[in-house]
Amino acid sequence: MSKFFEKTMGIIAWLQIVASPTLFAIILSAIIYFQNPTDGNLIIGIIIIVFGLTVGILYANKIWKTKEQCGSFRR
């Protein structure tokens, strides 16, 4: 049961790390798009969101592989 709890907390922490740059990219993309809603700005917004998601995944994986994994608890 303890291993399950630790793994679940690690996954939740990983998702939180991924969500941070992704949400930042979504907000930035919305600002860019809604100032001038054209097809070009929509494509730029989508590219920014995909970039933010990619950066979030890479950063979360980097933290996951360190000695102190995401969501780990010290005793």
N, CA, C and O atoms as a Tinker XYZ file with bonds, in Angstrom:
   300  protein
     1  N      0.828000   -1.190000    0.000000    73     2
     2  CA     0.000000    0.000000    0.000000    64     1     3
     3  C      0.872000    1.252000    0.000000    63     2     4     5
     4  O      0.533000    2.242000   -0.648000    81     3
     5  N      1.982000    1.216000    0.716000    73     3     6
     6  CA     2.864000    2.372000    0.797000    64     5     7
     7  C      3.486000    2.693000   -0.562000    63     6     8     9
     8  O      3.600000    3.861000   -0.935000    81     7
     9  N      3.888000    1.657000   -1.298000    73     7    10
    10  CA     4.475000    1.858000   -2.627000    64     9    11
    11  C      3.451000    2.477000   -3.575000    63    10    12    13
    12  O      3.783000    3.352000   -4.374000    81    11
    13  N      2.203000    2.015000   -3.480000    73    11    14
    14  CA     1.139000    2.556000   -4.323000    64    13    15
    15  C      0.938000    4.039000   -4.030000    63    14    16    17
    16  O      0.800000    4.846000   -4.950000    81    15
    17  N      0.923000    4.392000   -2.754000    73    15    18
    18  CA     0.741000    5.782000   -2.355000    64    17    19
    19  C      1.890000    6.644000   -2.867000    63    18    20    21
    20  O      1.663000    7.733000   -3.396000    81    19
    21  N      3.115000    6.164000   -2.714000    73    19    22
    22  CA     4.280000    6.919000   -3.166000    64    21    23
    23  C      4.265000    7.102000   -4.678000    63    22    24    25
    24  O      4.576000    8.184000   -5.176000    81    23
    25  N      3.907000    6.058000   -5.405000    73    23    26
    26  CA     3.852000    6.142000   -6.865000    64    25    27
    27  C      2.756000    7.114000   -7.311000    63    26    28    29
    28  O      2.957000    7.901000   -8.236000    81    27
    29  N      1.601000    7.056000   -6.651000    73    27    30
    30  CA     0.503000    7.959000   -6.988000    64    29    31
    31  C      0.890000    9.406000   -6.722000    63    30    32    33
    32  O      0.596000   10.281000   -7.537000    81    31
    33  N      1.537000    9.671000   -5.608000    73    31    34
    34  CA     1.970000   11.025000   -5.285000    64    33    35
    35  C      3.028000   11.501000   -6.276000    63    34    36    37
    36  O      3.055000   12.680000   -6.631000    81    35
    37  N      3.891000   10.608000   -6.721000    73    35    38
    38  CA     4.894000   10.961000   -7.721000    64    37    39
    39  C      4.260000   11.333000   -9.048000    63    38    40    41
    40  O      4.700000   12.273000   -9.710000    81    39
    41  N      3.230000   10.598000   -9.437000    73    39    42
    42  CA     2.536000   10.892000  -10.698000    64    41    43
    43  C      1.813000   12.233000  -10.609000    63    42    44    45
    44  O      1.834000   13.016000  -11.559000    81    43
    45  N      1.180000   12.494000   -9.482000    73    43    46
    46  CA     0.497000   13.780000   -9.301000    64    45    47
    47  C      1.504000   14.927000   -9.345000    63    46    48    49
    48  O      1.239000   15.961000   -9.957000    81    47
    49  N      2.647000   14.751000   -8.705000    73    47    50
    50  CA     3.682000   15.786000   -8.726000    64    49    51
    51  C      4.203000   15.987000  -10.145000    63    50    52    53
    52  O      4.443000   17.123000  -10.554000    81    51
    53  N      4.381000   14.910000  -10.899000    73    51    54
    54  CA     4.838000   14.994000  -12.285000    64    53    55
    55  C      3.837000   15.794000  -13.111000    63    54    56    57
    56  O      4.227000   16.652000  -13.904000    81    55
    57  N      2.548000   15.515000  -12.928000    73    55    58
    58  CA     1.518000   16.244000  -13.670000    64    57    59
    59  C      1.515000   17.726000  -13.305000    63    58    60    61
    60  O      1.297000   18.571000  -14.175000    81    59
    61  N      1.749000   18.052000  -12.054000    73    59    62
    62  CA     1.801000   19.453000  -11.647000    64    61    63
    63  C      2.984000   20.169000  -12.290000    63    62    64    65
    64  O      2.866000   21.325000  -12.696000    81    63
    65  N      4.110000   19.492000  -12.383000    73    63    66
    66  CA     5.289000   20.085000  -13.015000    64    65    67
    67  C      5.033000   20.319000  -14.496000    63    66    68    69
    68  O      5.425000   21.354000  -15.035000    81    67
    69  N      4.384000   19.374000  -15.157000    73    67    70
    70  CA     4.057000   19.519000  -16.584000    64    69    71
    71  C      3.045000   20.642000  -16.781000    63    70    72    73
    72  O      3.128000   21.385000  -17.759000    81    71
    73  N      2.098000   20.772000  -15.868000    73    71    74
    74  CA     1.023000   21.752000  -16.025000    64    73    75
    75  C      1.524000   23.193000  -15.953000    63    74    76    77
    76  O      0.954000   24.071000  -16.601000    81    75
    77  N      2.561000   23.449000  -15.188000    73    75    78
    78  CA     3.017000   24.820000  -14.997000    64    77    79
    79  C      3.450000   25.497000  -16.301000    63    78    80    81
    80  O      2.876000   26.531000  -16.642000    81    79
    81  N      4.428000   24.975000  -17.046000    73    79    82
    82  CA     4.792000   25.642000  -18.298000    64    81    83
    83  C      3.692000   25.554000  -19.364000    63    82    84    85
    84  O      3.591000   26.422000  -20.232000    81    83
    85  N      2.879000   24.510000  -19.291000    73    83    86
    86  CA     1.786000   24.381000  -20.257000    64    85    87
    87  C      0.747000   25.478000  -20.043000    63    86    88    89
    88  O      0.287000   26.088000  -21.008000    81    87
    89  N      0.376000   25.733000  -18.801000    73    87    90
    90  CA    -0.588000   26.800000  -18.528000    64    89    91
    91  C     -0.025000   28.166000  -18.888000    63    90    92    93
    92  O     -0.743000   29.019000  -19.410000    81    91
    93  N      1.248000   28.373000  -18.613000    73    91    94
    94  CA     1.890000   29.628000  -19.009000    64    93    95
    95  C      1.820000   29.804000  -20.524000    63    94    96    97
    96  O      1.527000   30.896000  -21.009000    81    95
    97  N      2.085000   28.742000  -21.267000    73    95    98
    98  CA     2.038000   28.807000  -22.731000    64    97    99
    99  C      0.612000   29.044000  -23.231000    63    98   100   101
   100  O      0.412000   29.761000  -24.212000    81    99
   101  N     -0.372000   28.453000  -22.570000    73    99   102
   102  CA    -1.769000   28.656000  -22.968000    64   101   103
   103  C     -2.164000   30.115000  -22.768000    63   102   104   105
   104  O     -2.815000   30.705000  -23.631000    81   103
   105  N     -1.778000   30.696000  -21.645000    73   103   106
   106  CA    -2.104000   32.099000  -21.387000    64   105   107
   107  C     -1.413000   33.012000  -22.393000    63   106   108   109
   108  O     -2.035000   33.934000  -22.920000    81   107
   109  N     -0.142000   32.766000  -22.661000    73   107   110
   110  CA     0.595000   33.550000  -23.642000    64   109   111
   111  C     -0.032000   33.429000  -25.032000    63   110   112   113
   112  O     -0.164000   34.421000  -25.748000    81   111
   113  N     -0.414000   32.220000  -25.404000    73   111   114
   114  CA    -1.040000   31.993000  -26.707000    64   113   115
   115  C     -2.388000   32.695000  -26.812000    63   114   116   117
   116  O     -2.726000   33.243000  -27.861000    81   115
   117  N     -3.155000   32.680000  -25.727000    73   115   118
   118  CA    -4.455000   33.353000  -25.736000    64   117   119
   119  C     -4.275000   34.855000  -25.914000    63   118   120   121
   120  O     -5.020000   35.488000  -26.662000    81   119
   121  N     -3.287000   35.426000  -25.225000    73   119   122
   122  CA    -3.025000   36.855000  -25.377000    64   121   123
   123  C     -2.658000   37.183000  -26.819000    63   122   124   125
   124  O     -3.172000   38.144000  -27.391000    81   123
   125  N     -1.775000   36.390000  -27.400000    73   123   126
   126  CA    -1.358000   36.621000  -28.787000    64   125   127
   127  C     -2.526000   36.465000  -29.745000    63   126   128   129
   128  O     -2.715000   37.295000  -30.634000    81   127
   129  N     -3.306000   35.417000  -29.573000    73   127   130
   130  CA    -4.390000   35.145000  -30.515000    64   129   131
   131  C     -5.530000   36.159000  -30.406000    63   130   132   133
   132  O     -6.020000   36.647000  -31.425000    81   131
   133  N     -5.958000   36.483000  -29.182000    73   131   134
   134  CA    -7.139000   37.329000  -29.030000    64   133   135
   135  C     -6.866000   38.798000  -29.327000    63   134   136   137
   136  O     -7.811000   39.572000  -29.472000    81   135
   137  N     -5.601000   39.204000  -29.421000    73   135   138
   138  CA    -5.308000   40.564000  -29.850000    64   137   139
   139  C     -5.631000   40.737000  -31.334000    63   138   140   141
   140  O     -6.094000   41.798000  -31.753000    81   139
   141  N     -5.390000   39.707000  -32.115000    73   139   142
   142  CA    -5.657000   39.747000  -33.551000    64   141   143
   143  C     -5.966000   38.322000  -34.012000    63   142   144   145
   144  O     -5.066000   37.613000  -34.462000    81   143
   145  N     -7.245000   37.890000  -33.905000    73   143   146
   146  CA    -7.582000   36.489000  -34.214000    64   145   147
   147  C     -7.529000   36.176000  -35.716000    63   146   148   149
   148  O     -8.521000   36.299000  -36.434000    81   147
   149  N     -6.358000   35.774000  -36.154000    73   147   150
   150  CA    -6.178000   35.346000  -37.548000    64   149   151
   151  C     -5.662000   33.912000  -37.545000    63   150   152   153
   152  O     -5.285000   33.369000  -36.507000    81   151
   153  N     -5.654000   33.323000  -38.721000    73   151   154
   154  CA    -5.153000   31.951000  -38.837000    64   153   155
   155  C     -3.667000   31.868000  -38.478000    63   154   156   157
   156  O     -3.226000   30.893000  -37.870000    81   155
   157  N     -2.911000   32.878000  -38.851000    73   155   158
   158  CA    -1.481000   32.896000  -38.539000    64   157   159
   159  C     -1.229000   32.926000  -37.048000    63   158   160   161
   160  O     -0.373000   32.201000  -36.540000    81   159
   161  N     -1.981000   33.769000  -36.339000    73   159   162
   162  CA    -1.813000   33.837000  -34.887000    64   161   163
   163  C     -2.303000   32.568000  -34.208000    63   162   164   165
   164  O     -1.774000   32.184000  -33.165000    81   163
   165  N     -3.302000   31.912000  -34.782000    73   163   166
   166  CA    -3.762000   30.635000  -34.235000    64   165   167
   167  C     -2.655000   29.589000  -34.347000    63   166   168   169
   168  O     -2.420000   28.831000  -33.406000    81   167
   169  N     -1.985000   29.546000  -35.478000    73   167   170
   170  CA    -0.888000   28.590000  -35.663000    64   169   171
   171  C      0.255000   28.899000  -34.706000    63   170   172   173
   172  O      0.835000   27.988000  -34.114000    81   171
   173  N      0.585000   30.188000  -34.551000    73   171   174
   174  CA     1.633000   30.578000  -33.606000    64   173   175
   175  C      1.246000   30.163000  -32.189000    63   174   176   177
   176  O      2.083000   29.656000  -31.441000    81   175
   177  N     -0.015000   30.374000  -31.817000    73   175   178
   178  CA    -0.491000   29.985000  -30.497000    64   177   179
   179  C     -0.388000   28.490000  -30.259000    63   178   180   181
   180  O      0.023000   28.050000  -29.184000    81   179
   181  N     -0.758000   27.718000  -31.255000    73   179   182
   182  CA    -0.669000   26.254000  -31.131000    64   181   183
   183  C      0.787000   25.820000  -30.979000    63   182   184   185
   184  O      1.092000   24.931000  -30.184000    81   183
   185  N      1.682000   26.446000  -31.737000    73   183   186
   186  CA     3.105000   26.110000  -31.642000    64   185   187
   187  C      3.634000   26.441000  -30.243000    63   186   188   189
   188  O      4.402000   25.668000  -29.669000    81   187
   189  N      3.225000   27.583000  -29.700000    73   187   190
   190  CA     3.667000   27.965000  -28.348000    64   189   191
   191  C      3.155000   26.961000  -27.315000    63   190   192   193
   192  O      3.889000   26.581000  -26.402000    81   191
   193  N      1.902000   26.531000  -27.455000    73   191   194
   194  CA     1.338000   25.561000  -26.500000    64   193   195
   195  C      2.074000   24.230000  -26.579000    63   194   196   197
   196  O      2.396000   23.636000  -25.550000    81   195
   197  N      2.338000   23.764000  -27.782000    73   195   198
   198  CA     3.074000   22.491000  -27.935000    64   197   199
   199  C      4.484000   22.622000  -27.355000    63   198   200   201
   200  O      4.992000   21.695000  -26.724000    81   199
   201  N      5.110000   23.781000  -27.575000    73   199   202
   202  CA     6.440000   24.013000  -27.003000    64   201   203
   203  C      6.382000   23.997000  -25.478000    63   202   204   205
   204  O      7.237000   23.387000  -24.836000    81   203
   205  N      5.386000   24.658000  -24.892000    73   203   206
   206  CA     5.232000   24.673000  -23.437000    64   205   207
   207  C      4.997000   23.283000  -22.877000    63   206   208   209
   208  O      5.553000   22.928000  -21.838000    81   207
   209  N      4.180000   22.496000  -23.556000    73   207   210
   210  CA     3.927000   21.119000  -23.124000    64   209   211
   211  C      5.202000   20.288000  -23.207000    63   210   212   213
   212  O      5.494000   19.505000  -22.303000    81   211
   213  N      5.954000   20.453000  -24.275000    73   211   214
   214  CA     7.204000   19.700000  -24.447000    64   213   215
   215  C      8.218000   20.062000  -23.366000    63   214   216   217
   216  O      8.857000   19.186000  -22.785000    81   215
   217  N      8.359000   21.358000  -23.103000    73   215   218
   218  CA     9.284000   21.793000  -22.051000    64   217   219
   219  C      8.846000   21.230000  -20.701000    63   218   220   221
   220  O      9.683000   20.787000  -19.915000    81   219
   221  N      7.546000   21.244000  -20.428000    73   219   222
   222  CA     7.035000   20.706000  -19.171000    64   221   223
   223  C      7.319000   19.225000  -19.017000    63   222   224   225
   224  O      7.718000   18.773000  -17.943000    81   223
   225  N      7.116000   18.473000  -20.075000    73   223   226
   226  CA     7.375000   17.024000  -20.029000    64   225   227
   227  C      8.858000   16.742000  -19.816000    63   226   228   229
   228  O      9.227000   15.901000  -18.996000    81   227
   229  N      9.704000   17.451000  -20.561000    73   227   230
   230  CA    11.147000   17.229000  -20.417000    64   229   231
   231  C     11.630000   17.605000  -19.017000    63   230   232   233
   232  O     12.445000   16.893000  -18.432000    81   231
   233  N     11.137000   18.712000  -18.481000    73   231   234
   234  CA    11.542000   19.142000  -17.153000    64   233   235
   235  C     11.042000   18.169000  -16.075000    63   234   236   237
   236  O     11.775000   17.833000  -15.144000    81   235
   237  N      9.797000   17.724000  -16.210000    73   235   238
   238  CA     9.249000   16.773000  -15.235000    64   237   239
   239  C     10.007000   15.450000  -15.275000    63   238   240   241
   240  O     10.258000   14.853000  -14.228000    81   239
   241  N     10.370000   14.988000  -16.461000    73   239   242
   242  CA    11.148000   13.749000  -16.566000    64   241   243
   243  C     12.535000   13.910000  -15.960000    63   242   244   245
   244  O     13.062000   12.983000  -15.345000    81   243
   245  N     13.131000   15.103000  -16.137000    73   243   246
   246  CA    14.444000   15.348000  -15.550000    64   245   247
   247  C     14.361000   15.288000  -14.022000    63   246   248   249
   248  O     15.218000   14.683000  -13.378000    81   247
   249  N     13.350000   15.903000  -13.453000    73   247   250
   250  CA    13.181000   15.873000  -11.998000    64   249   251
   251  C     12.845000   14.463000  -11.533000    63   250   252   253
   252  O     13.322000   14.031000  -10.484000    81   251
   253  N     12.029000   13.737000  -12.300000    73   251   254
   254  CA    11.623000   12.376000  -11.933000    64   253   255
   255  C     12.836000   11.461000  -11.798000    63   254   256   257
   256  O     12.861000   10.579000  -10.940000    81   255
   257  N     13.852000   11.676000  -12.657000    73   255   258
   258  CA    15.008000   10.788000  -12.671000    64   257   259
   259  C     16.072000   11.146000  -11.634000    63   258   260   261
   260  O     17.049000   10.412000  -11.485000    81   259
   261  N     15.906000   12.242000  -10.925000    73   259   262
   262  CA    16.891000   12.620000   -9.920000    64   261   263
   263  C     16.763000   11.727000   -8.688000    63   262   264   265
   264  O     15.820000   10.943000   -8.579000    81   263
   265  N     17.701000   11.847000   -7.777000    73   263   266
   266  CA    17.657000   11.030000   -6.564000    64   265   267
   267  C     16.397000   11.311000   -5.759000    63   266   268   269
   268  O     15.762000   10.393000   -5.241000    81   267
   269  N     16.042000   12.587000   -5.659000    73   267   270
   270  CA    14.842000   12.948000   -4.915000    64   269   271
   271  C     13.701000   13.074000   -5.922000    63   270   272   273
   272  O     13.473000   14.139000   -6.495000    81   271
   273  N     12.999000   11.975000   -6.124000    73   271   274
   274  CA    11.941000   11.964000   -7.128000    64   273   275
   275  C     10.811000   12.904000   -6.750000    63   274   276   277
   276  O     10.660000   13.282000   -5.588000    81   275
   277  N     10.021000   13.274000   -7.744000    73   275   278
   278  CA     8.881000   14.166000   -7.483000    64   277   279
   279  C      7.940000   13.487000   -6.499000    63   278   280   281
   280  O      7.651000   12.295000   -6.606000    81   279
   281  N      7.488000   14.247000   -5.573000    73   279   282
   282  CA     6.508000   13.757000   -4.641000    64   281   283
   283  C      7.044000   12.809000   -3.585000    63   282   284   285
   284  O      6.266000   12.219000   -2.837000    81   283
   285  N      8.367000   12.649000   -3.510000    73   283   286
   286  CA     8.899000   11.742000   -2.499000    64   285   287
   287  C      8.911000   12.435000   -1.149000    63   286   288   289
   288  O      9.061000   13.654000   -1.061000    81   287
   289  N      8.756000   11.662000   -0.126000    73   287   290
   290  CA     8.705000   12.194000    1.223000    64   289   291
   291  C      9.941000   11.743000    1.982000    63   290   292   293
   292  O     10.371000   10.594000    1.876000    81   291
   293  N     10.500000   12.661000    2.744000    73   291   294
   294  CA    11.655000   12.306000    3.579000    64   293   295
   295  C     11.170000   11.953000    4.976000    63   294   296   297
   296  O     10.195000   12.516000    5.475000    81   295
   297  N     11.854000   11.031000    5.584000    73   295   298
   298  CA    11.494000   10.647000    6.951000    64   297   299
   299  C     12.514000   11.177000    7.903000    63   298   300
   300  O     12.400000   10.966000    9.111000    81   299
